[in-house]
Amino acid sequence: MSKKVLGILIFDEVEVLDFCGPFEVFSITGVLIEDSFEVVTLAQKPQIVARNGLTVVPKYIIGTDAIPKLDILLVPGGLGTITEAKNESLISWIKTVGESADFVLSVCTGVALLGKAGLLLEGMVVTTHHLAFDRVRPACPNVKFCKCRRFIDNGKVLTSAGISAGIDLSFYFVKKRLGLEAARKVAKHMEYDWKDEDMGNCSCQLD
């Protein structure tokens, strides 16, 4: 086996923990677990400014670098998704990469970019930040929203609620792909109080 390439998209005003949390989980998994993940970051320019002024340099620049085929795409959220939802070139890239990837994950309002890219199939159940349901709904017209789960697995497409929920989604995905012991090993290394919770039953009325 070879490592799966997991690409994390970043953009201006991306929420820091939305991408840094999953980056930490998946990159440590790549170190500790053989044949797991190779994590890369991608953006449309050589430097982005995340929320609260954090400057980040991506590994690959979309449209200029020879980007390896992504097996997994993760799209974080943040206030920057309001602007990026109107960025036709980025939405087109997400659509192309997302359709060819084995899995697509979103954190927080990143689900709106998946919706704009046409990656959310009719009947899917998704989630986002608890304050953002009304804001992202127009970009995701054919799905139902769950307001009580921290993350949701639709098979190929997995979505999480806001900020720290992306870490829980990441651990769930490690367990899904590599097994419980792999996830426990990573959580122990990170000294993260991982609860090993699956999605659980929905206790809200889907809308």
trRosetta pair geometry for C-beta under 8 A, 3 or more apart (Angstrom, degrees):
i j d omega theta_ij theta_ji phi_ij phi_ji
1 35 4.0 74 98 -164 113 144
2 35 6.4 -116 -133 -133 6 89
3 30 6.5 52 -143 -135 137 98
3 35 5.9 -146 -73 -145 58 39
3 36 6.1 0 -127 66 88 37
3 37 5.8 93 -170 -164 102 6
3 38 4.3 98 121 -26 134 94
4 36 7.2 -60 27 156 90 35
4 37 5.6 -36 67 -106 84 62
4 38 7.1 -170 84 24 34 76
4 71 4.0 -100 -165 74 94 151
4 72 5.9 61 144 -8 120 109
4 102 7.4 -70 -148 36 131 137
4 177 7.9 -78 17 -177 152 150
5 37 7.8 113 -117 -161 15 65
5 38 5.1 -30 -105 71 62 103
5 40 6.5 -5 -169 8 95 116
5 68 5.1 -145 -119 106 167 122
5 69 6.6 126 49 88 139 55
5 70 5.4 -112 106 -121 105 47
5 71 5.2 122 49 8 67 91
5 72 7.3 -175 95 32 47 75
6 26 5.4 -97 87 177 156 149
6 37 4.8 -8 -1 -158 127 115
6 38 6.9 161 21 74 75 46
6 39 5.1 -27 73 -104 102 67
6 40 7.3 156 80 24 50 67
6 70 7.2 74 -131 -157 18 90
6 71 6.8 -49 -71 66 56 88
6 72 4.2 -15 -114 71 79 115
6 73 7.9 -175 -159 -76 56 21
6 74 6.6 31 175 -11 96 111
7 39 8.0 153 -90 -159 25 52
7 40 5.3 -25 -108 72 71 93
7 41 7.5 130 -161 -113 65 17
7 42 5.3 10 -172 -5 113 125
7 60 7.9 -49 -133 44 114 131
7 67 7.5 39 -105 -175 144 121
7 70 4.1 -57 1 -116 123 132
7 72 7.1 170 24 88 64 60
7 73 5.4 -16 67 -112 99 65
7 74 7.0 -174 92 26 49 74
7 97 7.3 -66 64 178 145 144
8 19 5.2 122 170 -153 128 103
8 22 6.5 160 -105 96 130 118
8 23 5.8 -65 -10 -79 169 93
8 39 6.7 17 -10 -171 111 96
8 40 7.2 -178 23 90 74 42
8 41 5.1 -34 71 -107 95 68
8 42 7.1 159 76 20 43 77
8 74 4.8 -20 -107 69 72 110
8 76 7.1 34 -171 -23 96 107
9 19 7.9 -122 76 -106 45 129
9 41 7.9 135 -105 -161 11 63
9 42 5.5 -39 -104 73 57 95
9 43 7.2 119 -165 -86 60 55
9 73 7.0 29 -24 -172 107 94
9 74 7.0 -162 16 88 76 56
9 75 5.2 1 44 -110 126 67
9 76 7.0 -159 76 19 77 77
9 94 7.2 -11 -69 -94 164 99
9 110 8.0 139 68 -139 114 121
10 14 5.1 -110 -152 12 71 163
10 19 5.6 41 -90 -114 98 176
10 41 5.6 5 -2 -171 121 109
10 42 7.1 152 22 71 75 42
10 43 4.9 -46 75 -74 82 107
10 48 5.4 -175 130 50 103 154
10 50 7.1 -54 -167 -81 113 104
10 56 5.9 -70 151 99 157 142
10 58 5.8 -172 49 -82 116 111
10 76 7.1 16 -100 36 63 123
11 14 5.3 116 56 -50 62 108
11 43 6.1 161 -83 -134 52 95
11 44 7.1 29 -109 15 93 100
11 48 5.8 -148 -158 -139 18 146
11 80 4.9 170 102 150 101 140
11 81 8.0 113 69 -76 133 51
11 83 7.9 -160 145 81 128 107
11 84 5.2 58 126 -75 169 138
11 90 7.3 37 -91 -137 140 157
12 48 5.2 -139 -68 -160 56 92
12 49 5.4 23 -131 55 85 75
12 50 7.5 -150 -147 -84 34 31
12 80 5.1 166 93 -120 56 126
12 83 7.2 -18 76 66 106 147
13 49 7.4 21 -47 96 54 78
13 50 6.9 119 -110 -157 10 36
13 51 5.8 63 -155 -75 52 69
13 78 5.4 180 139 134 68 117
13 79 4.7 -73 164 78 125 89
13 80 3.2 156 78 -61 89 91
13 83 7.1 95 46 19 133 124
14 18 6.3 -125 169 67 88 124
14 19 5.9 19 146 -10 132 128
14 48 7.0 35 9 139 113 139
14 50 5.0 -56 63 -125 80 88
14 51 6.7 -110 86 -18 35 86
14 76 5.3 73 -168 91 112 122
14 77 7.4 136 -150 98 70 20
14 78 4.5 141 -158 29 29 147
14 80 5.0 -51 -58 35 51 142
15 18 3.9 82 79 -9 101 120
15 19 7.5 143 80 -2 63 80
15 50 7.4 51 173 -174 3 103
15 51 5.3 14 -113 -6 44 141
15 76 6.2 -139 53 159 85 115
15 77 5.6 10 12 88 121 69
15 78 3.4 -174 -28 -79 73 99
15 79 7.7 108 -59 1 83 64
15 107 7.7 -124 67 114 120 114
15 108 6.0 21 30 44 147 168
15 162 7.6 -52 133 -165 175 89
15 163 6.0 -100 155 -94 141 79
16 19 7.1 -86 -170 44 29 84
16 20 5.4 -1 162 0 73 126
16 50 5.1 102 -82 142 77 139
16 51 5.5 -111 -25 54 85 98
16 52 6.9 -48 -27 40 128 111
16 54 5.6 72 -99 25 121 153
17 20 5.6 -65 -116 54 35 100
17 21 4.8 43 -180 -31 76 110
17 163 4.9 48 80 -164 123 79
17 164 6.2 -20 144 -72 142 56
17 166 7.0 156 134 47 79 122
17 167 7.7 -48 172 -38 101 105
18 21 7.0 -31 -122 26 5 107
18 22 7.7 -12 157 5 42 109
18 76 3.4 118 133 -163 114 116
18 77 5.2 -147 -129 42 155 66
18 78 5.9 -133 13 -41 149 97
18 107 4.4 164 -157 104 88 132
18 108 5.2 -69 -110 14 125 130
18 110 6.9 153 179 -31 132 120
18 162 7.7 -58 -87 -163 101 59
18 163 6.1 -69 -64 -107 75 43
18 166 5.4 118 -143 -22 49 159
19 22 6.3 -63 -152 47 35 102
19 23 5.8 41 152 -27 69 112
19 41 7.5 77 170 -120 132 110
19 50 7.8 -125 38 -115 123 137
19 74 7.4 138 -123 117 77 117
19 76 4.2 -87 -58 -35 86 154
19 107 7.4 -169 -65 44 51 142
19 166 7.9 -50 -64 146 25 161
20 23 5.3 -53 -141 37 32 118
20 24 6.3 36 159 -24 65 102
21 24 6.0 -56 -154 31 27 108
21 25 6.7 20 154 -13 63 106
21 107 7.8 143 60 -129 117 160
21 163 7.8 105 -13 170 145 51
21 164 6.7 161 -98 -128 160 44
21 166 5.0 120 78 90 128 104
21 167 4.0 -90 175 -67 124 91
21 170 6.7 -171 131 0 87 143
22 25 5.6 -56 -144 39 37 110
22 26 5.8 19 165 -7 73 112
22 74 5.7 -160 130 179 158 162
22 76 7.6 -158 24 -78 129 105
22 105 7.5 161 -131 113 154 141
22 107 6.7 -142 -26 -47 131 140
22 166 5.2 -75 -41 155 103 108
22 167 6.9 -143 -62 -91 55 47
22 169 7.4 -28 -89 80 110 99
22 170 4.4 179 -118 -78 74 133
23 26 6.4 -65 -140 46 23 99
23 27 5.7 15 167 -14 64 117
23 39 6.1 135 -144 164 68 146
23 41 7.3 1 -108 -71 129 107
24 27 6.3 -59 -133 41 20 103
24 28 6.1 16 167 -13 60 112
24 167 7.8 -11 63 -116 110 101
24 190 6.7 99 147 -119 114 129
25 28 6.4 -67 -152 40 20 104
25 29 6.3 23 153 -20 61 110
25 167 6.2 150 -43 -145 132 70
25 170 3.8 113 74 134 155 137
25 171 6.1 -110 -146 -61 141 67
25 174 6.6 -123 163 -37 109 131
25 186 6.3 73 -156 154 70 137
25 190 7.3 -28 -97 -56 64 158
26 29 5.3 -50 -147 35 34 117
26 30 6.5 41 152 -25 63 102
26 37 4.8 -71 -177 106 94 160
26 39 4.8 123 111 -80 111 129
26 170 6.2 -106 -43 -158 87 118
26 174 7.5 -160 -96 -73 63 104
27 30 5.4 -48 -153 30 36 118
27 31 6.8 33 150 -17 63 101
27 37 7.4 -97 -85 99 31 114
27 39 4.5 -85 -78 33 80 144
28 31 5.6 -52 -152 35 39 110
28 32 6.0 18 158 -6 71 113
28 186 5.4 124 108 -146 111 96
28 189 5.9 178 177 98 131 134
28 190 6.2 154 62 -62 175 102
29 32 6.2 -67 -135 48 28 97
29 33 5.2 -24 -175 26 71 118
29 36 4.9 -123 145 137 96 150
29 37 5.5 49 93 27 111 115
29 174 5.4 -143 -101 -118 147 123
29 178 7.1 165 -165 16 123 163
29 182 6.9 58 -141 165 101 106
29 186 5.1 -18 -79 -93 78 141
30 33 7.2 -50 -93 54 14 79
30 36 5.4 -145 -97 80 47 104
30 37 4.4 -90 -73 77 97 74
30 38 5.9 115 -134 -87 138 36
30 39 6.0 -133 -22 -8 147 95
32 36 7.9 6 70 12 66 152
32 182 7.8 147 106 -156 108 77
32 185 5.7 -177 150 130 140 118
32 186 6.0 180 52 -86 146 75
32 189 6.2 -140 -70 -30 149 160
33 36 4.0 66 94 -43 106 140
33 178 5.8 34 170 -168 157 151
33 182 4.9 43 -101 -144 145 113
33 185 7.1 129 -65 79 99 135
33 186 7.4 -46 -23 -58 117 106
36 174 7.9 16 -163 -136 128 89
36 177 7.8 113 -149 113 81 120
36 178 5.8 5 -120 -88 106 144
36 182 7.3 162 -103 -166 134 139
37 72 7.6 -46 -125 37 110 138
40 59 4.7 -103 -159 64 87 143
40 60 6.0 33 162 -2 124 114
40 67 7.8 163 119 -149 150 89
40 68 7.3 131 -2 40 158 107
40 70 8.0 -120 55 -100 115 98
41 56 7.3 -95 157 158 157 120
41 58 4.4 -131 117 -138 98 77
41 59 5.0 118 50 6 73 90
41 60 7.3 174 90 28 48 74
42 58 5.5 89 -130 -176 13 137
42 59 7.1 -47 -70 58 55 81
42 60 4.7 -22 -107 73 83 99
42 61 7.6 158 -156 -98 68 14
42 62 5.6 76 172 -54 107 94
42 67 6.5 37 -110 -122 130 135
43 46 7.7 169 82 -79 115 9
43 48 5.0 -136 -141 -35 158 126
43 56 7.9 134 -38 101 149 103
43 58 4.0 -179 10 -24 101 149
43 60 7.9 150 26 86 55 56
43 61 6.5 -33 76 -117 69 60
43 62 6.7 -125 112 0 20 98
44 61 6.9 60 -168 -166 19 75
44 62 4.9 -43 -95 53 60 111
44 63 6.7 37 -141 11 76 121
44 87 7.8 -136 -18 174 163 144
44 89 7.3 101 -124 102 139 116
44 90 6.1 -79 -52 -84 136 105
45 48 6.6 123 68 -69 96 77
45 61 6.6 18 -140 -137 10 109
46 57 6.7 -6 166 -142 69 84
46 58 7.4 -135 -146 42 33 88
46 61 5.7 -30 -77 -83 64 132
47 55 6.1 -5 -176 -169 108 99
47 56 7.2 154 -158 78 60 42
47 57 5.6 -30 -102 -96 75 71
48 55 7.5 160 84 -151 40 52
48 56 5.3 -20 63 63 87 94
48 58 6.9 50 0 -31 110 103
49 53 6.3 -28 -171 -139 106 37
49 54 7.1 144 -163 72 55 42
49 55 5.7 -27 -103 -96 70 65
49 56 7.7 163 -95 18 22 77
50 53 7.7 -17 72 70 62 14
50 54 4.2 -22 58 68 108 101
50 55 7.6 -159 14 -74 81 15
50 56 5.7 51 -24 -8 112 121
50 78 7.4 -89 -160 -138 80 171
51 54 7.0 14 66 21 48 102
51 78 5.5 -138 -45 -149 119 128
51 79 6.9 111 -95 22 106 101
51 80 7.8 -123 -58 -21 83 103
58 61 6.5 129 80 -75 119 58
60 65 4.4 -140 -153 78 82 146
60 67 4.8 97 175 -99 154 93
61 64 4.6 -4 96 49 113 112
61 65 5.0 115 46 -11 69 107
62 65 7.7 -41 -70 38 18 91
62 67 7.0 3 -106 -42 59 146
62 90 7.5 90 92 -111 160 74
62 93 5.7 27 -169 -145 139 164
63 89 7.6 9 -69 165 138 128
63 93 7.9 -84 -52 -85 90 137
67 70 7.4 -19 151 -39 112 96
69 100 7.2 -91 -158 130 101 127
70 73 5.3 71 134 -69 141 84
70 97 5.5 29 47 -167 128 112
70 100 7.8 103 64 90 78 99
70 101 5.4 -29 107 -97 92 110
71 101 6.1 104 168 -150 21 78
71 102 5.1 -1 -178 14 78 112
71 103 7.4 28 141 28 71 84
72 101 6.0 117 -103 -173 19 121
72 102 6.4 -41 -72 60 68 91
72 103 4.7 -4 -118 66 87 99
72 104 7.6 178 -160 -83 57 32
72 105 6.9 18 179 0 101 107
73 94 7.3 149 159 -145 150 71
73 97 5.3 111 -77 129 146 113
73 98 5.6 -95 51 -90 149 69
73 101 4.8 -124 -7 -54 100 169
73 103 7.5 -171 32 98 61 57
73 104 5.0 -8 65 -118 98 76
73 105 7.2 -177 94 30 50 67
74 104 7.8 164 -84 -165 35 48
74 105 4.4 -16 -110 71 79 105
74 106 7.3 163 -161 -87 57 31
74 107 7.1 29 180 -13 99 101
74 110 7.9 8 166 161 61 164
75 94 6.6 40 -86 -133 139 125
75 104 7.3 8 0 -177 106 93
75 105 7.2 174 24 92 64 53
75 106 4.7 -21 69 -108 94 83
75 107 7.4 -167 94 23 49 69
75 110 3.8 161 119 -176 85 119
75 111 7.9 148 91 -62 115 29
75 113 5.2 -136 173 75 145 128
75 114 6.2 172 52 -51 148 91
76 106 7.5 163 -92 -160 18 59
76 107 4.7 -15 -125 56 64 113
76 108 6.6 27 -176 41 65 109
76 110 5.0 -168 136 -61 10 134
76 166 6.9 9 -118 -108 91 158
77 81 5.4 -36 -148 -28 67 139
77 106 7.2 70 -50 174 95 92
77 107 5.6 -128 1 101 92 70
77 108 2.9 -124 38 95 140 104
77 109 3.4 120 -152 45 123 67
77 110 4.2 -111 -60 -26 73 72
77 111 7.4 -12 -78 7 119 68
77 112 7.7 90 -120 20 101 98
77 128 7.2 117 -86 -153 159 96
77 129 6.7 -153 107 -25 158 114
77 132 7.6 146 180 84 148 177
77 162 6.9 -82 66 -121 140 75
78 81 6.2 133 65 -13 55 91
78 108 6.8 68 -39 102 49 145
78 109 6.7 -136 21 49 24 113
79 82 6.0 -27 -179 6 60 113
80 83 5.8 -54 -164 40 55 106
80 84 5.7 43 145 -15 82 113
81 84 5.4 -60 -132 49 38 107
81 85 5.8 54 162 -37 70 98
81 109 4.5 -165 44 119 155 112
81 110 6.4 -142 -91 -87 137 40
81 112 5.3 109 159 60 129 123
81 113 5.8 -112 -142 -40 103 102
81 136 7.9 -3 123 -99 140 102
82 85 6.3 -48 -155 18 21 114
82 135 7.8 -57 -90 177 98 123
83 86 6.3 -73 -172 39 39 102
83 87 6.7 46 138 -37 72 107
84 87 4.7 -42 -149 16 51 125
84 90 5.6 -66 -162 90 94 153
84 91 7.7 147 157 -56 76 82
84 113 6.1 -14 114 -95 114 121
85 91 7.3 62 -152 -75 37 121
85 112 5.5 -43 -90 136 126 116
85 113 6.2 -125 -89 -87 72 67
85 116 5.2 172 -149 -50 79 154
85 139 6.0 -89 -144 -95 131 142
87 90 4.0 26 113 25 119 116
87 91 6.2 150 87 -18 66 87
88 91 5.7 -56 -142 39 32 111
88 92 6.2 35 158 -22 65 106
89 92 5.7 -53 -149 35 30 113
89 93 6.5 32 151 -20 62 104
90 93 5.5 -52 -150 35 35 113
90 94 6.4 37 152 -20 67 102
90 113 7.7 -55 128 -149 108 121
91 94 5.6 -50 -147 35 33 112
91 95 6.4 37 152 -22 64 105
91 113 6.8 -144 -105 -159 78 79
91 116 4.9 -78 -130 124 127 114
91 117 5.2 -161 -169 -81 75 79
92 95 5.6 -53 -150 34 31 115
92 96 6.4 28 155 -17 65 106
92 117 7.7 179 -81 -123 16 90
93 96 5.9 -56 -147 37 31 108
93 97 6.1 19 161 -8 68 112
94 97 6.2 -62 -140 46 26 102
94 98 5.5 25 163 -21 65 118
94 113 5.8 -142 -118 155 174 104
94 114 7.1 -127 159 -95 130 47
94 116 7.8 63 70 81 140 93
94 117 4.2 -101 101 -85 108 152
94 119 7.3 -94 142 -23 98 133
95 98 5.9 -58 -135 40 20 109
95 99 6.2 20 164 -21 60 109
95 117 4.0 -163 -69 -167 78 95
95 118 5.8 37 -120 44 113 99
95 119 6.8 -157 -116 -50 60 95
96 99 6.2 -59 -151 31 22 108
96 100 6.8 1 159 -2 59 111
97 100 6.3 -72 -152 45 30 99
97 101 5.9 36 155 -34 70 111
98 101 5.7 -50 -137 25 30 115
98 104 4.7 32 -142 -91 97 141
98 114 7.0 148 -125 -129 159 83
98 117 5.9 94 25 129 147 142
98 119 4.6 -52 141 -97 148 140
99 119 7.3 -134 -64 -103 67 94
101 104 5.7 111 81 -64 132 81
102 156 7.2 -139 159 -135 44 90
103 156 5.7 -156 -114 -162 53 57
103 157 7.7 168 -162 -80 62 29
103 158 6.8 3 -174 6 109 106
103 173 7.6 136 151 -145 158 123
104 114 6.4 133 143 -118 132 122
104 119 5.8 -54 89 170 168 146
104 156 6.4 36 20 146 85 85
104 157 5.1 -14 69 -109 99 73
104 158 7.5 171 89 28 50 65
105 157 7.8 163 -85 -159 35 48
105 158 4.9 -16 -111 70 80 97
105 159 7.4 167 -161 -85 54 36
105 160 7.6 19 -177 -8 95 101
105 169 6.5 143 -162 145 122 129
105 170 8.0 89 172 -85 161 66
105 173 6.7 -37 -86 -74 143 153
106 110 3.7 -165 -160 101 94 105
106 111 4.5 141 113 -71 151 60
106 113 7.3 172 -120 55 127 93
106 114 5.3 -99 -52 -22 142 131
106 126 7.8 14 60 -158 128 120
106 157 7.8 5 1 -170 101 89
106 158 7.6 180 26 94 62 53
106 159 4.8 -7 62 -118 98 80
106 160 7.1 -163 96 26 57 69
107 110 5.3 55 52 16 53 131
107 159 7.9 174 -80 -161 25 58
107 160 5.1 -11 -118 60 63 110
107 162 7.5 88 165 -136 80 31
107 163 7.7 117 164 -59 114 14
107 165 7.0 161 -148 84 88 85
107 166 3.5 8 -122 -92 133 121
107 169 6.8 -161 -93 40 87 146
108 111 7.6 -151 103 -2 30 89
108 128 6.0 59 -175 -162 34 74
108 129 4.7 26 -145 -43 83 101
108 132 7.0 70 -179 29 77 156
108 160 7.1 -14 -33 91 49 83
108 161 7.0 30 -89 153 55 35
108 162 4.2 63 -106 -117 96 64
108 163 6.2 64 -71 -36 127 50
108 165 7.5 137 -61 55 72 109
108 166 6.9 -45 -19 -50 89 114
109 112 5.3 -8 177 3 79 115
109 128 5.7 65 -86 -163 48 122
109 129 6.0 -33 -43 9 82 112
109 132 5.0 -103 -80 173 102 159
109 135 7.0 -29 -121 98 124 120
109 136 5.5 -163 -138 -73 81 125
109 162 7.8 23 -22 -101 73 92
110 113 5.6 -46 -166 30 56 112
110 114 6.8 57 139 -18 73 98
110 159 7.9 -170 80 -135 92 88
111 114 5.4 -50 -154 35 43 114
111 115 6.3 46 148 -22 69 103
111 120 7.5 59 -174 -70 87 136
111 126 5.3 137 -150 164 141 136
111 127 7.5 -178 -52 81 158 32
111 128 4.9 -112 28 -80 133 107
111 136 5.8 61 83 176 100 150
111 139 7.9 139 117 94 70 117
111 140 6.3 -5 142 -64 101 146
111 159 5.0 42 -90 -137 117 132
112 115 5.5 -52 -150 36 35 115
112 116 6.4 35 152 -19 67 103
112 128 7.6 54 -35 -110 84 148
112 135 7.5 -53 -74 122 143 84
112 136 4.1 -122 -71 -136 103 95
112 139 4.1 73 -156 65 80 154
112 140 6.6 -103 -109 -31 52 102
113 116 5.6 -47 -143 36 35 111
113 117 6.3 30 155 -15 63 110
113 139 7.6 -6 -53 163 22 149
114 117 5.7 -64 -148 43 30 108
114 119 4.5 -82 -169 64 84 117
114 120 5.5 93 127 -42 102 97
114 140 7.7 33 84 -94 86 108
114 157 6.9 121 -174 -146 148 124
114 159 7.6 -124 32 -88 155 112
115 118 7.7 47 178 -65 31 25
115 119 7.5 -89 -70 49 23 74
115 120 5.0 -18 -97 14 67 133
115 136 7.1 133 13 174 146 92
115 139 3.9 115 90 135 129 84
115 140 3.5 -100 -102 -78 145 73
115 141 7.5 121 -170 1 121 59
115 143 7.4 -111 -103 11 109 126
116 139 5.0 -42 -53 -157 83 111
119 157 6.3 149 145 -97 100 132
120 124 5.3 -126 -168 52 81 143
120 126 6.4 -43 -131 -41 129 144
120 140 5.5 0 67 -138 164 94
120 142 6.6 158 113 66 97 94
120 143 5.0 -59 162 -44 126 134
120 157 6.6 162 -103 169 62 168
121 124 5.3 104 63 -32 70 113
121 142 7.3 -78 158 109 27 126
121 143 7.9 88 75 -82 37 97
121 154 7.9 168 42 162 101 141
121 157 7.7 171 10 10 90 142
122 142 4.1 -73 -100 168 73 123
122 143 7.3 -144 -131 -72 31 56
123 142 7.4 -30 -11 152 47 91
123 143 7.2 -34 60 -117 14 58
123 144 7.5 -3 -159 -3 32 102
124 142 7.8 62 30 108 88 85
124 143 4.5 -35 73 -122 85 110
124 144 7.4 -167 96 31 42 72
124 154 4.8 5 -141 -121 104 151
124 157 6.4 -6 -143 76 149 134
125 143 6.7 162 -97 -179 21 96
125 144 4.9 -29 -106 75 74 98
125 145 7.4 147 -159 -105 67 11
125 146 5.3 47 173 -25 111 113
125 152 5.5 -119 107 -174 91 151
125 154 6.9 170 48 -82 65 104
125 202 7.7 -83 -180 -74 154 147
125 206 6.3 -71 -122 -128 112 134
126 140 6.5 -93 53 -171 145 153
126 143 5.2 27 7 147 110 147
126 144 7.6 147 22 77 66 47
126 145 6.2 -39 73 -107 73 61
126 146 7.3 178 81 20 23 85
126 152 6.0 -163 -125 65 31 139
126 154 7.4 -30 -76 -37 76 132
126 157 7.7 -43 -93 133 106 118
126 159 4.4 39 -153 35 88 159
127 145 6.5 108 -103 -161 49 73
127 146 5.1 -56 -74 69 102 83
127 147 7.1 154 -130 -92 99 29
127 149 5.8 -141 -49 75 154 88
127 150 7.6 175 103 172 157 11
127 151 6.9 -142 51 -118 130 25
127 152 5.3 130 -2 -6 104 118
127 159 5.4 163 46 112 65 110
127 160 6.6 -29 81 -172 108 17
127 161 5.2 -45 137 -68 121 72
128 132 4.9 -92 130 85 120 112
128 133 6.2 157 61 -84 111 57
128 136 5.2 119 -40 28 175 155
128 145 7.3 -46 15 -140 95 114
128 159 7.0 -43 -67 166 63 123
128 161 6.5 67 134 -126 13 49
128 162 6.9 46 162 -58 55 80
129 132 4.1 63 65 9 99 118
129 161 6.0 102 -96 -177 34 70
129 162 3.1 56 -104 -63 88 122
129 163 7.2 62 -104 -11 107 83
130 133 7.4 -16 -161 -26 32 101
130 147 6.7 85 -127 -160 80 91
130 161 6.4 20 -42 -158 77 119
130 162 6.6 -91 3 5 69 121
131 162 7.7 8 27 -38 86 154
132 135 4.8 -64 -160 46 70 116
132 136 5.4 49 146 -14 98 107
132 162 7.2 122 8 -71 124 119
133 136 6.6 -71 -145 43 24 94
133 137 6.2 42 159 -48 63 104
133 145 5.5 112 -143 165 110 160
133 147 6.6 -30 -69 -92 146 106
134 137 5.8 -39 -146 5 29 122
136 139 5.6 -63 -170 43 62 110
136 140 6.0 23 144 6 89 118
137 140 6.1 -85 -143 56 32 89
137 141 7.6 76 163 -89 67 52
137 145 7.0 -66 -97 -37 93 141
138 141 7.0 4 -161 -68 34 90
140 143 5.0 -45 166 36 105 115
140 145 7.7 101 100 -67 134 100
144 206 4.2 26 168 170 128 119
144 207 6.6 137 -155 68 81 13
145 206 6.7 155 66 -158 41 70
145 207 5.8 -29 53 70 94 67
146 149 5.1 15 125 22 130 105
146 152 6.0 124 42 -70 134 139
146 202 5.3 -97 -135 -124 124 120
146 204 6.2 136 -159 59 66 115
146 206 5.8 -34 -81 -104 71 87
147 204 4.8 -92 55 117 90 175
148 202 6.0 126 57 -154 119 62
148 203 4.8 -144 165 52 170 84
148 204 4.1 168 -24 -15 114 110
149 152 5.5 95 97 -65 141 87
149 161 7.4 -178 104 -35 53 110
149 199 5.5 5 -151 -169 139 83
149 200 6.4 178 -113 61 97 95
149 202 6.4 -60 -35 -100 113 76
150 160 6.2 -1 152 -155 67 89
150 161 5.1 -84 -145 18 51 117
150 165 4.4 -158 -171 -137 91 109
150 168 5.2 7 129 82 137 149
150 169 7.4 -146 130 -52 89 82
150 197 7.8 71 38 92 128 129
151 158 6.5 21 176 175 107 98
151 159 6.7 -179 -151 95 67 43
151 160 4.0 -25 -99 -103 92 83
151 161 7.0 -106 -63 3 55 74
151 165 6.1 168 -55 169 88 102
151 168 5.9 -164 -14 104 126 100
151 169 4.0 159 -109 -89 148 91
151 172 6.0 -170 84 25 148 154
151 199 6.5 -108 88 -105 70 81
152 158 6.8 -179 89 -152 50 60
152 159 5.4 -3 53 57 95 85
152 160 7.7 179 17 -84 64 41
152 199 5.9 72 -113 -130 50 128
153 158 5.0 -11 -109 -109 62 99
153 172 7.3 -134 -59 143 120 131
153 176 7.3 167 -120 -95 146 151
153 199 6.1 -125 13 -53 94 130
154 157 4.5 -8 62 69 122 86
154 158 6.7 -166 24 -79 74 46
154 159 7.7 32 -6 1 111 93
158 169 6.2 150 142 -164 117 114
158 172 7.8 -171 -169 96 145 121
158 173 6.5 174 71 -82 167 110
159 169 7.7 -89 135 -117 17 147
160 165 4.3 176 165 126 110 103
160 166 5.1 158 78 -86 149 52
160 168 6.9 149 -138 69 133 89
160 169 3.8 -100 -64 -43 133 139
161 165 3.8 95 65 -3 83 173
162 165 5.8 81 57 19 32 116
162 166 8.0 -42 167 -25 23 92
163 166 6.8 -111 143 6 14 103
164 167 5.6 -36 -172 19 59 114
164 168 7.3 55 139 -12 72 98
165 168 5.5 -51 -157 37 49 112
165 169 6.3 53 145 -21 72 101
166 169 5.4 -48 -146 36 37 115
166 170 6.3 43 152 -25 65 103
167 170 5.5 -52 -151 32 32 115
167 171 6.6 29 153 -15 65 102
167 192 7.2 -143 169 -156 130 144
168 171 5.9 -52 -147 37 34 107
168 172 6.3 38 152 -20 64 105
168 194 7.8 153 -114 -136 69 81
168 195 7.7 -7 -124 38 112 100
168 197 7.2 -14 -164 57 121 103
169 172 5.5 -56 -150 37 32 115
169 173 6.3 31 153 -21 66 106
170 173 5.7 -54 -149 35 31 110
170 174 6.5 35 151 -20 64 101
171 174 5.5 -47 -148 32 36 114
171 175 6.5 35 153 -16 65 103
171 183 5.2 93 -170 -156 81 113
171 186 7.3 -167 -116 85 85 122
171 187 6.4 47 -125 -70 130 109
171 192 7.7 -153 -73 110 137 141
171 194 5.3 -170 -154 -136 164 130
171 196 7.8 -103 141 -90 125 50
172 175 5.8 -58 -153 39 32 110
172 176 6.1 36 149 -25 67 107
172 183 8.0 46 -84 -120 17 147
172 197 7.9 -50 -83 82 108 59
172 198 7.0 114 -131 -121 114 49
172 199 7.9 78 -144 -57 152 69
173 176 5.3 -48 -142 34 35 117
173 177 6.1 15 163 -5 67 110
174 177 6.4 -69 -144 47 24 96
174 178 5.5 -39 -179 38 65 115
174 182 5.8 -139 163 113 100 105
174 183 4.5 137 101 -91 112 86
174 186 6.1 -67 179 25 167 151
175 178 7.1 -75 -109 60 15 71
175 179 6.5 -45 -152 136 53 13
175 180 5.4 34 -139 -92 103 50
175 182 7.2 175 -96 67 46 91
175 183 4.1 -20 -67 -32 85 147
175 196 7.4 118 -81 -135 156 81
178 182 3.8 -56 124 62 116 164
178 183 7.1 145 76 -42 101 75
179 182 5.0 96 66 6 80 104
179 183 7.3 -150 101 -3 44 89
180 183 5.8 -61 -154 38 34 109
180 184 6.2 33 153 -19 70 108
180 196 7.2 43 -144 -137 101 125
181 184 5.5 -52 -144 38 35 113
181 185 6.2 40 155 -25 66 104
182 185 5.7 -53 -150 32 30 113
182 186 6.6 26 154 -15 64 105
183 186 5.9 -56 -150 37 32 108
183 187 6.2 31 154 -18 67 109
183 194 7.0 -154 155 148 100 161
183 196 7.2 124 112 -103 133 89
184 187 5.7 -56 -144 39 31 111
184 188 6.2 33 157 -21 65 106
184 194 7.5 -152 -109 72 51 135
184 196 7.6 1 -78 -76 89 123
185 188 5.9 -54 -149 35 28 111
185 189 6.5 28 153 -19 62 106
186 189 5.7 -55 -150 36 32 112
186 190 6.3 20 155 -9 66 111
187 190 5.9 -63 -145 46 30 105
187 192 4.7 -100 -151 67 74 98
187 193 7.9 130 -178 -71 113 3
187 194 3.8 -76 -127 2 146 134
188 191 7.3 24 -175 -75 33 42
197 200 6.5 -15 175 -39 106 110
202 206 6.7 12 160 -56 154 97
